[in-house]
Amino acid sequence: MNIEDVQERATELAEAHWEYIEALLTAHGEDVDRISVAEFHYKEAFKHGYKHGHEDCYQDNIGN
C-alpha cells in the first residue's frame, strides 16, 4: 500500500467513523458549532493515528 492509498483509506475510515460520532453528539444535544469544531479535530486525529498504525505494521513486516 503506497502513501496515497494509506491517505485515501484513512480519509474513508475517518468519514465513516465520524458519521457515528456526529450522530452521538447530535443525539446528546451538542451544539452544532461545537460539533463542527469536533469534526475537524476528530478526522485529522483519526487520519494521523491511522498513518502511524500503518507505519508500525510496515516496520514489523505485518503488511505494506
Residue pairs with C-beta under 8 A, 6 or more apart in sequence:
1 9
1 54
1 63
1 64
6 50
6 51
6 54
7 47
7 51
9 50
10 46
10 47
10 50
10 51
10 54
11 43
11 47
13 46
13 50
14 42
14 43
14 46
14 47
14 50
15 43
17 42
17 46
18 39
18 42
18 43
18 46
21 38
21 42
22 35
22 39
25 34
25 35
25 38
26 35
30 38
54 63
57 63
58 64
